[in-house]
Amino acid sequence: MREAIQNLEASKIREVANAGMGRADVLAFWFGEGDEVTPEPIRQAAIESLQRGETFYAHNLGLPELRQAIAGYMSSLHPSIDAGRIAVTSGGVSALMLAVQALVDAGDEVVAVTPVWPNLTAQPAILGARVRRVSLVPKGGEWTLDLDALLAAVTPATKLLVVNAPNNPTGWTLTRAEQQAIVTHCRRTGTWILADEVYERLYYEPTPNACAPSFLDVAEPDDRLVVVHSFSKSFLMTGWRLGWLVLPPTLVDAMGKLIEFNTSCTSVFTQRAGIAALGLGNEVTPRVVAQLKSCRDRLVPLLARVPGVQVAPARGGMYAFFRLEGFDDSLALAKRLVAEAGLGLAPGNAFAPEAQGWLRWCFASKDAERLAQGVDRLEGWLQGRQPAA
């Protein structure tokens, strides 16, 4: 086995979840998905596709009609994007891995803004790249970017910069001015940017186009920029495994080849569901965002009142990321909460070493009362326990 694979860390989120799965008494908020099923018209589109017998291979880059629909959707949010720049993938995870495969060789330097979902740092490492972390800086309960530190870290030796904003787990979001500064700097250094923007619609600040600032708003089509998106969050389609890439034109043909050697194509019935989802976008996504904002505004004030908690409202995403004063081992803490309080949260050190002592709480819930019950369990546990030695 390759050393890079042997050295991969198992998911700490899964480690906590595995300790509590099957227990009916556990309130689980560990995974990054809501508890609402995919809307019926989207499911029906897949059923009808299967009933028509659409069970054969599709084009590597996706159905032309889905690529066109994605381009139209993206162009309604950002400067016009041609369908020829879109590649459909079997989920956002696959899109990220394909991008890394296309751009990174063993030994290359990759800079990643952290804390971040662990796949984004693991994928370059799997390919033998050297991953350098530039950490966001916590101030109270809010994480912020030291832009000067990031730009100093990205040099002509940096092949790829990986940025996830809105960020999982912290909720941190780039400003347009910061994105412009990063794009301008990376043009000078020749560095590719891999922007994970799957949470762009889950944004709670007022904007004209109802989404977070995007690198697509400040970049040119031929810039060294790859943007990753997914149907999972904004369209309640986590289990469908459907995503897409926005690519510079020079990378499209190569991406088609890579998809062939990874998954060949995305299933047709799944793509039909994606077309239906985009047709319902003005109905489904605003409702999802409104529900998530309501959940955030319910959970965060309750957490903030718990003694020893540092937390700030997330500008984007679906997570409350908070610190418990006096508890420095996130994994041990999360396991104790499962075993002793029946509360399932993700440990902060799953996302970066600098997030030790932090916990991630996914607030995507149809039942806001569940969130309140979870806070009650946390507070009750804290009152009866002391930090582990």
Secondary structure, DSSP 8 states (H G I E B T S, - for coil): --HHHHT----HHHHHHHHHTT-TT-EE--SS--SS---HHHHHHHHHHHHTT--S---TT--HHHHHHHHHHHHTTSS---GGGEEEESSHHHHHHHHHHHH--TT-EEEEEES--THHHHHHHHTT-EEEEEE-EEETTEEE--HHHHHHH--TTEEEEEEESS-TTT-----HHHHHHHHHHHHHHT-EEEEE-TTTTSB-S--TTSS---GGGT--TTSSEEEEEESTTTTT-GGG--EEEE--HHHHHHHHHHHHHHTSS--HHHHHHHHHHHHTHHHHHHHHHHHHHHHHHHHHHHHHTSTTEE----SBSSEEEEEETT---HHHHHHHIIIII-EE-EEGGGT-GGGTTEEEEE---S-HHHHHHHHHHHHHHHHH-----
